[in-house]
Amino acid sequence: MFQNNLSGQRFAAIFTLGWILLNYPLLALFNDASTWFGIPILYAYLFIAWALIIGLLAYVAEKSSHPDICATGDTATLIAKD
């Protein structure tokens, strides 16, 4: 039960991070006519922020799907139960 509450808090923190990264003040910083390897800075920032959010969500979801590994740190326990 404690693990589910902790992963819920992590999902909420990632949502807040994504909301901050994709909100007006930071987007205005990258709204420039310059390019980075031929890609407009704003598009590169949006893609990198989006990929970061999805990567963090995948990490937290994968970590919360195996509570035995998170609690004990031992993968043999999980393999032995299968």
DRENPA-3360 file (N, C-alpha, C; in nm, 2 decimals, always signed):
BEGIN
1 = MFQNNLSG = +0.08/-0.12/+0.00/+0.00/+0.00/+0.00/+0.09/+0.13/+0.00 ~ +0.19/+0.12/+0.08/+0.28/+0.24/+0.08/+0.35/+0.26/-0.06 ~ +0.38/+0.16/-0.13/+0.44/+0.17/-0.26/+0.35/+0.24/-0.36 ~ +0.22/+0.20/-0.36/+0.12/+0.27/-0.45/+0.11/+0.41/-0.42 ~ +0.11/+0.45/-0.29/+0.09/+0.59/-0.25/+0.22/+0.67/-0.30 ~ +0.33/+0.61/-0.29/+0.46/+0.68/-0.33/+0.46/+0.69/-0.48 ~ +0.42/+0.59/-0.55/+0.42/+0.60/-0.70/+0.32/+0.71/-0.74 ~ +0.21/+0.71/-0.68/+0.11/+0.82/-0.71/+0.16/+0.96/-0.69;
9 = QRFAAIFT = +0.24/+0.97/-0.58/+0.30/+1.10/-0.56/+0.40/+1.13/-0.66 ~ +0.48/+1.03/-0.71/+0.57/+1.05/-0.82/+0.51/+1.09/-0.95 ~ +0.39/+1.03/-0.98/+0.32/+1.06/-1.10/+0.27/+1.21/-1.09 ~ +0.22/+1.25/-0.97/+0.18/+1.39/-0.96/+0.29/+1.48/-0.97 ~ +0.41/+1.45/-0.92/+0.53/+1.53/-0.94/+0.57/+1.54/-1.08 ~ +0.56/+1.43/-1.16/+0.60/+1.44/-1.30/+0.49/+1.52/-1.38 ~ +0.37/+1.51/-1.34/+0.26/+1.59/-1.40/+0.29/+1.74/-1.38 ~ +0.33/+1.78/-1.26/+0.36/+1.92/-1.23/+0.48/+1.96/-1.30;
17 = LGWILLNY = +0.59/+1.88/-1.31/+0.70/+1.91/-1.39/+0.67/+1.94/-1.54 ~ +0.59/+1.85/-1.59/+0.54/+1.86/-1.73/+0.46/+1.99/-1.75 ~ +0.38/+2.02/-1.66/+0.30/+2.14/-1.67/+0.39/+2.27/-1.66 ~ +0.49/+2.26/-1.58/+0.58/+2.38/-1.57/+0.67/+2.39/-1.70 ~ +0.72/+2.27/-1.75/+0.80/+2.27/-1.87/+0.72/+2.32/-2.00 ~ +0.60/+2.29/-2.00/+0.52/+2.32/-2.12/+0.43/+2.44/-2.10 ~ +0.45/+2.52/-2.01/+0.37/+2.64/-1.98/+0.44/+2.76/-2.04 ~ +0.37/+2.87/-2.05/+0.41/+2.99/-2.12/+0.55/+3.05/-2.08;
25 = PLLALFND = +0.58/+3.07/-1.96/+0.71/+3.14/-1.94/+0.83/+3.07/-1.99 ~ +0.84/+2.94/-1.98/+0.95/+2.87/-2.04/+0.94/+2.85/-2.19 ~ +0.82/+2.84/-2.24/+0.81/+2.83/-2.39/+0.85/+2.97/-2.45 ~ +0.83/+3.08/-2.38/+0.86/+3.21/-2.44/+1.02/+3.22/-2.44 ~ +1.09/+3.16/-2.35/+1.23/+3.16/-2.36/+1.29/+3.10/-2.48 ~ +1.22/+3.00/-2.53/+1.28/+2.92/-2.65/+1.21/+2.97/-2.78 ~ +1.12/+3.06/-2.78/+1.06/+3.11/-2.90/+1.15/+3.21/-2.97 ~ +1.24/+3.16/-3.04/+1.34/+3.23/-3.11/+1.36/+3.19/-3.25;
33 = ASTWFGIP = +1.41/+3.27/-3.34/+1.42/+3.24/-3.48/+1.54/+3.15/-3.51 ~ +1.63/+3.13/-3.41/+1.75/+3.05/-3.44/+1.72/+2.90/-3.44 ~ +1.81/+2.83/-3.50/+1.80/+2.68/-3.51/+1.91/+2.61/-3.44 ~ +1.89/+2.48/-3.42/+1.98/+2.40/-3.35/+1.99/+2.27/-3.44 ~ +2.10/+2.26/-3.52/+2.12/+2.15/-3.62/+2.00/+2.15/-3.72 ~ +1.96/+2.27/-3.76/+1.86/+2.29/-3.86/+1.71/+2.28/-3.80 ~ +1.70/+2.26/-3.67/+1.56/+2.24/-3.61/+1.54/+2.37/-3.53 ~ +1.42/+2.43/-3.55/+1.40/+2.55/-3.46/+1.41/+2.52/-3.31;
41 = ILYAYLFI = +1.46/+2.61/-3.24/+1.49/+2.59/-3.09/+1.36/+2.55/-3.02 ~ +1.25/+2.61/-3.05/+1.12/+2.58/-2.98/+1.08/+2.44/-3.01 ~ +1.09/+2.39/-3.13/+1.05/+2.26/-3.16/+1.14/+2.16/-3.09 ~ +1.27/+2.19/-3.09/+1.37/+2.10/-3.02/+1.34/+2.09/-2.87 ~ +1.31/+2.21/-2.81/+1.28/+2.21/-2.67/+1.15/+2.13/-2.64 ~ +1.05/+2.15/-2.72/+0.92/+2.08/-2.70/+0.94/+1.93/-2.71 ~ +1.02/+1.88/-2.81/+1.04/+1.74/-2.82/+1.12/+1.68/-2.71 ~ +1.23/+1.75/-2.67/+1.31/+1.71/-2.55/+1.23/+1.70/-2.42;
49 = AWALIIGL = +1.15/+1.81/-2.40/+1.07/+1.81/-2.28/+0.97/+1.69/-2.28 ~ +0.90/+1.67/-2.39/+0.81/+1.57/-2.41/+0.87/+1.43/-2.39 ~ +0.99/+1.41/-2.45/+1.06/+1.28/-2.43/+1.10/+1.26/-2.29 ~ +1.14/+1.36/-2.22/+1.18/+1.35/-2.08/+1.06/+1.31/-1.99 ~ +0.95/+1.37/-2.01/+0.83/+1.34/-1.94/+0.79/+1.20/-1.96 ~ +0.79/+1.15/-2.08/+0.75/+1.01/-2.11/+0.85/+0.92/-2.05 ~ +0.98/+0.95/-2.06/+1.08/+0.86/-2.00/+1.06/+0.85/-1.85 ~ +1.03/+0.96/-1.78/+1.01/+0.96/-1.64/+0.89/+0.88/-1.60;
57 = LAYVAEKS = +0.78/+0.90/-1.68/+0.66/+0.82/-1.66/+0.68/+0.67/-1.67 ~ +0.75/+0.64/-1.78/+0.78/+0.49/-1.80/+0.87/+0.44/-1.69 ~ +0.96/+0.51/-1.64/+1.05/+0.47/-1.53/+0.97/+0.44/-1.40 ~ +0.88/+0.54/-1.37/+0.81/+0.53/-1.25/+0.70/+0.41/-1.26 ~ +0.64/+0.40/-1.38/+0.54/+0.29/-1.40/+0.61/+0.15/-1.39 ~ +0.73/+0.14/-1.45/+0.80/+0.01/-1.45/+0.85/-0.02/-1.31 ~ +0.89/+0.08/-1.24/+0.94/+0.06/-1.10/+0.83/+0.02/-1.01 ~ +0.71/+0.08/-1.03/+0.60/+0.05/-0.94/+0.53/-0.08/-0.97;
65 = SHPDICAT = +0.56/-0.14/-1.09/+0.50/-0.27/-1.13/+0.57/-0.39/-1.07 ~ +0.69/-0.37/-1.01/+0.76/-0.47/-0.94/+0.79/-0.43/-0.80 ~ +0.69/-0.43/-0.71/+0.72/-0.38/-0.57/+0.82/-0.47/-0.50 ~ +0.83/-0.60/-0.53/+0.93/-0.68/-0.46/+1.07/-0.63/-0.48 ~ +1.10/-0.59/-0.61/+1.23/-0.55/-0.64/+1.26/-0.41/-0.57 ~ +1.16/-0.33/-0.56/+1.17/-0.20/-0.50/+1.19/-0.21/-0.35 ~ +1.12/-0.31/-0.29/+1.13/-0.32/-0.14/+1.26/-0.39/-0.10 ~ +1.30/-0.50/-0.17/+1.41/-0.57/-0.12/+1.54/-0.55/-0.20;
73 = GDTATLIA = +1.52/-0.51/-0.32/+1.64/-0.49/-0.41/+1.69/-0.62/-0.46 ~ +1.62/-0.73/-0.44/+1.67/-0.86/-0.48/+1.59/-0.91/-0.60 ~ +1.64/-0.93/-0.71/+1.57/-0.98/-0.83/+1.54/-1.13/-0.82 ~ +1.62/-1.20/-0.74/+1.60/-1.34/-0.73/+1.47/-1.38/-0.66 ~ +1.42/-1.29/-0.57/+1.30/-1.31/-0.50/+1.18/-1.31/-0.61 ~ +1.19/-1.21/-0.70/+1.08/-1.20/-0.80/+1.09/-1.32/-0.89 ~ +1.21/-1.37/-0.93/+1.22/-1.48/-1.02/+1.18/-1.61/-0.96 ~ +1.21/-1.62/-0.83/+1.17/-1.74/-0.76/+1.02/-1.76/-0.75;
81 = KD = +0.94/-1.64/-0.74/+0.80/-1.65/-0.72/+0.73/-1.69/-0.85 ~ +0.80/-1.66/-0.97/+0.74/-1.70/-1.10/+0.74/-1.85/-1.11;
% end
